[in-house]
Amino acid sequence: QVQLVESGGGLVQAGGSLRLSCALSGRTFSSYAMGWFRQAPGKEREFVASISSGGGTTDYADSVKGRFTISRDNAKSTQYLQMNSLKPEDTAVYYCAARRFTEYAYRYWGQGTQVTVSS
């Protein structure tokens, strides 16, 4: 069974930075493409960023492009989301997700970590 454990959320002032981490266990990390999603109060869950199983391809939502950076360390079975220049509208619960690189849908999800950006 695949498990995803997230860390790094918290409270930060606008303009500040946070780095989220997500560790995968139970299966071979390099077999999975990874992603980050977020859900703000009263809103549907939205895509934030993704990275291919080998780390060579990344994708970002327009709202975070240029401010957020997704990365992965396959030796540590961990993916990261570096969030810079945070804005109040970035406030949300952030979820780590994983999918097998051979599949089209994200199958595994973390528990979520709260990110709150104060103005």
LINBEL-V55680 format. One record per residue. N is the residue number from 0. SS is DSSP state (@ for helix, = for strand, . for the rest). PSI is psi in radians with two decimals (none if undefined). Layout:
n=[N & N]
ss=[SS & SS]
psi=[PSI & PSI]
This chain:
n=[0 & 1 & 2 & 3 & 4 & 5 & 6 & 7 & 8 & 9 & 10 & 11 & 12 & 13 & 14 & 15 & 16 & 17 & 18 & 19 & 20 & 21 & 22 & 23 & 24 & 25 & 26 & 27 & 28 & 29 & 30 & 31 & 32 & 33 & 34 & 35 & 36 & 37 & 38 & 39 & 40 & 41 & 42 & 43 & 44 & 45 & 46 & 47 & 48 & 49 & 50 & 51 & 52 & 53 & 54 & 55 & 56 & 57 & 58 & 59 & 60 & 61 & 62 & 63 & 64 & 65 & 66 & 67 & 68 & 69 & 70 & 71 & 72 & 73 & 74 & 75 & 76 & 77 & 78 & 79 & 80 & 81 & 82 & 83 & 84 & 85 & 86 & 87 & 88 & 89 & 90 & 91 & 92 & 93 & 94 & 95 & 96 & 97 & 98 & 99 & 100 & 101 & 102 & 103 & 104 & 105 & 106 & 107 & 108 & 109 & 110 & 111 & 112 & 113 & 114 & 115 & 116 & 117 & 118]
ss=[. & . & = & = & = & = & = & . & . & = & = & = & = & . & . & . & . & = & = & = & = & = & = & = & = & . & . & . & @ & @ & @ & = & = & = & = & = & = & = & = & . & . & . & . & . & . & = & = & = & = & = & = & . & . & . & . & . & . & = & = & = & . & . & . & . & . & . & . & = & = & = & = & = & = & @ & @ & @ & . & = & = & = & = & = & = & . & . & . & . & @ & @ & @ & . & = & = & = & = & = & = & = & = & = & . & . & . & . & . & . & . & = & = & . & . & . & = & = & = & = & = & = & .]
psi=[2.44 & 2.33 & 2.46 & 2.21 & 2.11 & 2.70 & 2.88 & -0.12 & 2.92 & -2.88 & 2.30 & 2.62 & 2.69 & 2.39 & -0.19 & -3.04 & 2.65 & 2.68 & 2.10 & 2.52 & 2.62 & 2.04 & 2.32 & 2.38 & 2.80 & -0.40 & 3.03 & 2.06 & -0.68 & -0.14 & -0.05 & 2.33 & 2.60 & 2.78 & 2.92 & 2.39 & 2.85 & 2.72 & 2.04 & 2.77 & 2.27 & 0.08 & 2.78 & 2.74 & 2.37 & 2.65 & 2.44 & -0.97 & 2.76 & 2.80 & 2.43 & 2.92 & -0.57 & -0.10 & 0.05 & -0.29 & 2.26 & 2.75 & 2.55 & 2.57 & 2.56 & -0.57 & -0.34 & -0.12 & 2.29 & -0.26 & -0.61 & 2.59 & 2.17 & 2.49 & 2.97 & 2.64 & 1.72 & -0.49 & -0.48 & 0.03 & 0.76 & 2.43 & 2.75 & 2.69 & 1.87 & 2.10 & 1.99 & 2.84 & 0.85 & 2.52 & 2.71 & -0.58 & -0.13 & -0.14 & 2.17 & 2.97 & 2.20 & 2.32 & 2.33 & 2.49 & 2.67 & 2.52 & 2.57 & 2.45 & -0.29 & -0.10 & 2.90 & -0.32 & 2.58 & 2.13 & -0.52 & 2.49 & 2.52 & 3.13 & -0.27 & 2.53 & 2.36 & 2.28 & 2.13 & 2.19 & 2.06 & 2.61 & none]
